[in-house]
């Protein structure tokens, strides 16, 4: 809970990582560890309520993961790294950037960015629900489930699978939509299920 120190230490880590990136580029295994430092900084900033700091960290992180690195097949860099590229969506949901999310475009390559595609539909669904547009939220929910099926089982989320993390998103989105429909018992049951699923992730 000491977010100030977490921000400071992780920020300093990313500065060191940036030096390595400028020297060695991103086509190496250390990129995974660099992403971890950025990810920790982003989440510390979110917990501390610092939206601009979180968004700045996302932008810095994204700039160090060029698409050609994700296209490396051996080792399977997309399987290791794509999980981090959903971070902007989580920041936008955390800070209620509903209008921006409703206009958030899908990735051009929805196969390479399969997890990001699914998470975009989730985040857009939450945004439409939060602003009272339940019919469009339900359309995004349907698109989310379709996109979720296309995420490879090999796509990782740290030591788990991204397809399993998306179970949390599915329950969260259902809860958000049902709440706006005044189906409160169902809404809170879905949100509690999201918590339970997340608690059981590795």
DONU-688756 format. One record per residue (C-alpha): residue in one letter; z, x, y. Coordinates in steps of 0.25 Angstrom, whole numbers, padded with zeros to 4 digits, always signed. Each point is the difference from the previous one (the first is absolute). Example, Ala and Ser with C-alpha at 12.3 -4.5 7.8 and 13.67 -1.06 7.14 Angstrom:
% DONU-688756
a+0031+0049-0018 s-0002+0006+0014 
//
This chain:
% DONU-688756
x+0000+0000+0000 x+0000+0012+0009 x-0014-0003+0005 x+0001+0009+0012 x+0002+0012-0008 x-0010-0005-0011 x-0011-0001+0011 x+0004+0014+0006 x-0001+0007-0014 x-0012-0007-0005 x-0007+0002+0014 x+0003+0015-0001 x-0006+0000-0015 x-0013-0006+0005 x-0001+0011+0011 x+0001+0010-0011 x-0010-0008-0009 x-0010+0000+0011 x+0000+0015+0001 x-0003+0000-0015 x-0011-0010+0001 x-0007+0007+0012 x+0000+0013-0009 x-0003-0006-0014 x-0006-0013+0003 x+0003-0013-0009 x-0007+0003-0013 x+0012+0005-0007 x+0012-0006-0008 x+0009+0003+0012 x-0006-0011+0007 x+0008-0010-0008 x+0013+0007+0005 x-0005+0000+0014 x-0002-0015-0001 x+0015-0002-0005 x+0005+0006+0013 x-0009-0009+0008 x+0004-0012-0008 x+0015+0003+0002 x-0002+0002+0015 x-0007-0013+0001 x+0011-0008-0008 x+0011+0007+0008 x-0007-0005+0013 x-0002-0014-0006 x+0015-0001-0003 x+0003+0005+0013 x-0008-0010+0007 x-0010+0010+0006 x-0013-0006-0001 x-0008+0010+0008 x+0006+0012-0007 x-0004-0007-0013 x-0014-0002+0004 x-0001+0014+0006 x+0004+0005-0014 x-0010-0008-0007 x-0011+0004+0009 x+0004+0015-0002 x+0001-0002-0015 x-0013-0007-0002 x-0007+0011+0008 x+0004+0010-0011 x-0006-0008-0011 x-0016+0000+0001 x-0007-0009-0009 x-0007+0011-0007 x+0013+0004-0006 x+0003-0013-0005 x-0014+0001-0007 x+0004+0012-0008 x+0000-0005-0015 x+0008+0012-0006 x+0011+0000+0003 x-0001-0015+0003 x+0004+0001+0015 x-0002-0015+0003 x+0010-0004-0011 x+0011+0009+0006 x-0003-0002+0015 x-0005-0014+0003 x+0013-0006-0001 x+0004+0007+0014 x-0012-0006+0007 x+0006-0014-0001 x+0011+0005+0009 x-0006-0005+0013 x+0000-0014-0005 x+0015+0000-0004 x+0003+0005+0014 x-0008-0011+0006 x+0007-0010-0008 x+0013+0006+0003 x-0002-0002+0015 x-0007-0013+0000 x-0013+0004+0004 x-0006-0013-0004 x-0013-0001+0009 x-0004+0014-0003 x+0002-0002-0015 x-0008-0013+0000 x-0012+0008+0005 x+0003+0012-0009 x-0013+0004-0007 x-0001+0003-0015 x-0004+0014-0004 x-0015+0003-0001 x+0002+0005-0014 x+0009-0010-0007 x-0001+0007-0013 x+0005+0014+0005 x+0010-0008+0009 x+0004-0010-0011 x+0015+0000+0003 x-0003+0000+0015 x-0009-0012-0001 x+0010-0008-0008 x+0011+0004+0010 x-0009-0004+0012 x-0001-0014-0006 x+0015-0001-0002 x+0003+0004+0014 x-0011-0009+0006 x+0006-0011-0008 x+0014+0002+0005 x-0005+0001+0014 x-0008-0014-0001 x+0013-0006-0006 x+0009+0006+0011 x-0009-0007+0010 x-0001-0013-0007 x-0014+0001-0005 x+0004-0004-0015 x-0014-0003-0005 x-0006+0013+0004 x+0013+0007-0005 x-0003-0007-0014 x-0014+0005+0001 x+0005+0014+0002 x+0010-0002-0011 x-0012-0003-0010 x-0008+0012+0005 x+0013+0009-0002 x+0001-0005-0015 x-0015+0003-0002 x+0001+0014+0007 x+0013+0003-0008 x-0008-0002-0013 x-0009+0011+0004 x+0011+0011+0003 x-0001+0010-0012 x+0012+0002-0009 x-0001+0015+0003 x+0003-0002+0015 x+0014+0005+0003 x+0011-0004+0009 x+0009+0013-0001 x+0005-0001-0015 x-0004-0014-0002 x-0013-0008+0001 x-0006-0006+0012 x-0004-0013-0008 x+0015-0001-0003 x+0004+0001+0015 x-0010-0010+0003 x+0008-0010-0008 x+0010+0001+0012 x-0011-0003+0010 x-0004-0012-0008 x+0014-0006+0000 x+0002+0003+0014 x-0013-0006+0005 x+0003-0013-0009 x+0014-0001+0007 x-0006+0002+0014 x-0010-0011-0003 x+0010-0010-0006 x+0010+0002+0011 x-0011-0004+0010 x-0002-0013-0009 x+0015-0003+0001 x+0001+0002-0015 x+0013+0008+0002 x+0005+0000-0014 x-0013+0006-0005 x-0001+0009+0012 x+0013+0007-0002 x-0002+0000-0015 x-0012+0008+0002 x+0006+0009+0010 x+0012+0003-0009 x-0010+0003-0012 x-0007+0010+0009 x+0014+0007+0002 x+0002-0001-0015 x-0013+0006-0003 x+0001+0011+0010 x+0014+0004-0005 x-0006+0002-0014 x-0011+0009+0005 x+0002+0014-0005 
//
